[in-house]
């Protein structure tokens, strides 16, 4: 649910910014509107993401318009010229992280993303599949590999297992201390089921590896920013593993 003037606010913001191809809304939790749901996306170096500001109480920290990596897909504005250039959502993702993928592809071709704080949207997170369901965990793990293979810098593709091991270590700590999504998942499905899910997701991703590599070649041909600029974006909008593990 969004305020009635959201579309007008987005159109007005983008009117004099021709290099802006995507806009992120000020998204709050539907059940607790004084807490944020998303003010854009943050990226962990192994391809997974989390919303910027997720679960933070509104203390005025996101009252300023600023550049972000990508918008949350539940409420955003996308410029038609950008979509004509890079295409729409990748249907191979089906669900989860498709907004990250689209946003990054836009960034790589020079289309900036801005967060617009005057646009208020209320969102019930994971209302369809559940916040720690098998369905969600499977698709997030599979799709983060799609992101990794499609557009991450080559060096990070090769060293990403180290980042993933670090993330798993933080998630194991979260389970032991009864914090975060991993702890809730293990309560519901067991550690063995989680391990099986990871294996299934990786096998499914590997099956589509040739397609992802073909898309990577297309993205490389279309890219207009330098590798250094791409690393700068990753560093600027990096998600910490401990935050990813400990937040629900």
C-alpha positions in Angstrom: 0.0 0.0 0.0 1.4 3.4 -0.9 0.4 7.0 -0.3 -1.6 8.5 -3.2 1.1 11.0 -4.2 3.9 8.5 -4.6 3.9 8.3 -8.4 3.8 12.1 -8.7 6.7 12.4 -6.3 8.8 9.9 -8.3 8.0 11.5 -11.6 8.9 15.0 -10.2 12.2 13.7 -8.8 13.3 12.1 -12.0 12.2 14.9 -14.3 15.5 16.8 -14.3 17.8 13.8 -13.9 18.2 12.0 -17.2 20.9 9.7 -16.0 18.7 8.3 -13.3 17.1 5.1 -14.5 15.7 3.7 -11.2 14.2 5.1 -8.0 13.8 3.4 -4.7 10.9 4.3 -2.4 10.8 4.8 1.3 9.3 1.5 2.4 8.2 0.8 5.9 6.8 -2.3 7.6 3.1 -2.6 7.2 2.6 -3.7 10.8 5.1 -1.3 12.3 5.3 1.8 10.1 7.8 3.5 12.5 10.3 0.8 11.4 11.9 0.6 7.9 11.5 -2.2 5.5 13.7 -0.9 2.7 15.4 2.2 1.5 17.3 0.5 -1.3 19.4 -2.7 -1.5 22.8 -3.6 -0.1 25.1 -6.3 -1.7 27.2 -9.0 -0.1 30.2 -10.0 -2.2 28.9 -13.6 -2.8 25.8 -12.3 -4.6 23.1 -12.1 -1.9 21.5 -8.9 -0.8 19.5 -7.3 2.0 17.4 -4.2 2.2 19.2 -1.0 3.5 17.5 0.1 6.8 15.7 -3.2 7.4 14.3 -3.3 10.9 15.7 0.0 11.8 13.5 2.4 13.8 12.8 5.7 12.1 15.1 8.2 13.8 15.3 10.5 10.7 18.4 8.6 9.4 16.8 8.1 5.9 15.2 11.5 5.4 17.7 12.6 2.8 17.6 11.7 -0.9 20.8 9.9 -1.9 22.2 7.4 -4.4 21.7 3.7 -3.6 22.7 0.5 -5.5 19.2 -0.7 -6.5 15.6 -0.4 -5.5 13.4 -2.9 -3.7 11.2 -4.6 -6.2 8.0 -4.2 -4.2 7.9 -0.4 -4.9 10.1 1.4 -7.4 10.2 3.4 -10.6 12.1 2.3 -13.6 12.9 4.5 -16.6 11.6 3.1 -19.9 14.8 4.1 -21.7 16.8 1.9 -19.2 14.5 -1.1 -19.7 14.7 -0.7 -23.5 18.5 -0.9 -23.1 19.0 -3.7 -20.6 15.7 -5.6 -20.7 13.3 -6.3 -17.8 13.4 -8.7 -14.9 15.3 -12.0 -15.7 12.7 -14.7 -15.8 15.2 -17.4 -14.9 15.1 -15.9 -11.3 11.4 -16.5 -11.0 11.4 -14.8 -7.6 13.8 -13.2 -5.1 16.9 -11.1 -6.1 15.5 -10.3 -9.5 15.2 -6.7 -8.4 18.9 -6.7 -7.4 19.8 -8.2 -10.7 17.9 -5.6 -12.7 19.2 -2.7 -10.6 22.8 -3.8 -11.0 22.5 -4.3 -14.7 21.2 -0.7 -14.8 24.2 0.5 -12.8 26.6 -1.3 -15.1 25.2 0.5 -18.1 25.4 3.9 -16.5 21.9 4.3 -15.1 22.0 5.6 -11.5 19.6 4.7 -8.7 18.3 7.2 -6.2 16.3 6.8 -3.0 13.4 9.2 -2.7 12.4 9.7 1.0 9.2 11.6 0.2 7.6 8.4 -1.2 5.9 6.3 1.6 5.0 2.7 0.9 3.9 0.1 3.5 5.1 -3.5 2.8 4.3 -6.8 4.5 7.6 -8.7 4.0 7.4 -12.2 2.6 3.7 -12.4 2.9 3.4 -15.0 0.1 6.1 -17.5 0.9 7.0 -16.7 4.5 10.1 -15.1 5.9 12.0 -18.3 6.6 10.4 -20.9 4.3 12.0 -23.6 2.3 10.7 -22.0 -0.9 12.3 -18.6 -0.1 15.6 -20.1 1.2 16.0 -22.3 -1.9 15.4 -19.5 -4.4 17.6 -16.9 -2.6 20.5 -19.4 -2.5 20.1 -20.4 -6.2 19.5 -16.8 -7.4 22.5 -15.3 -5.5 24.7 -17.7 -7.6 22.9 -16.4 -10.7 23.9 -12.8 -9.7 27.4 -13.9 -8.9 28.0 -15.5 -12.3 26.1 -12.9 -14.3 27.8 -9.7 -13.3 30.1 -9.8 -10.3 33.8 -8.9 -11.2 35.8 -11.9 -12.1 38.1 -11.7 -9.1 35.1 -11.8 -6.7 33.6 -14.8 -8.5 36.7 -16.8 -7.7 37.1 -15.6 -4.1 33.4 -15.7 -3.4 33.5 -19.1 -1.6 35.6 -17.3 1.1 32.9 -14.7 1.6 30.2 -17.5 1.6 32.1 -19.4 4.3 32.3 -16.3 6.3 28.6 -15.7 5.9 27.8 -19.3 6.9 30.0 -18.9 10.0 28.0 -15.8 11.0 24.8 -17.7 10.3 26.0 -20.6 12.4 26.7 -18.2 15.2 23.2 -16.8 14.8 21.7 -20.3 15.2 23.8 -20.9 18.3 22.7 -17.6 19.8 19.1 -17.9 18.6 19.2 -14.9 16.4 18.2 -14.1 12.8 16.5 -16.0 10.0 18.8 -19.0 10.2 17.8 -19.7 13.8 14.2 -19.6 12.9 14.7 -21.8 9.9 16.5 -24.5 12.0 13.7 -24.4 14.6 11.3 -25.2 11.8 13.2 -27.5 9.5 16.4 -28.7 11.1 20.1 -28.2 10.1 20.0 -31.4 8.0 17.1 -29.9 5.9 19.0 -26.7 5.5 22.1 -28.6 4.2 20.0 -30.5 1.7 18.4 -27.3 0.5 21.8 -25.7 -0.1 22.8 -28.7 -2.2 19.6 -28.7 -4.2 19.9 -24.9 -4.8 23.5 -25.2 -6.0 22.7 -28.1 -8.3 19.8 -26.1 -9.8 22.1 -23.1 -10.3 24.8 -25.2 -11.9 22.3 -26.6 -14.4 21.8 -23.0 -15.6 25.4 -22.0 -15.5 25.9 -21.9 -19.3 22.9 -19.6 -19.6 24.3 -17.3 -16.9 27.7 -17.2 -18.6 26.1 -16.3 -21.9 24.2 -13.5 -20.2 27.5 -12.4 -18.5 29.0 -11.9 -22.0 26.1 -9.8 -23.1 26.3 -7.7 -20.0 30.0 -7.2 -20.4 29.4 -5.9 -24.0 26.8 -3.4 -22.7 28.7 -2.2 -19.7 29.6 1.5 -19.7 31.3 1.9 -16.3 34.8 0.8 -15.6 35.8 -2.2 -13.4 37.1 0.3 -10.9 33.8 2.1 -10.8 32.0 -1.3 -10.4 34.2 -2.2 -7.4 33.5 1.3 -6.0 29.8 0.6 -6.1 30.3 -2.8 -4.4 32.4 -1.2 -1.7 30.0 1.7 -1.2 26.9 -0.4 -0.9 28.4 -3.5 0.8 26.4 -5.6 3.2 28.2 -6.9 6.3 27.9 -10.6 7.0 27.1 -10.1 10.6 24.2 -7.9 9.8 22.9 -10.3 7.2 23.1 -13.2 9.7 21.6 -11.5 12.8 18.7 -9.6 11.3 15.4 -11.4 10.6 
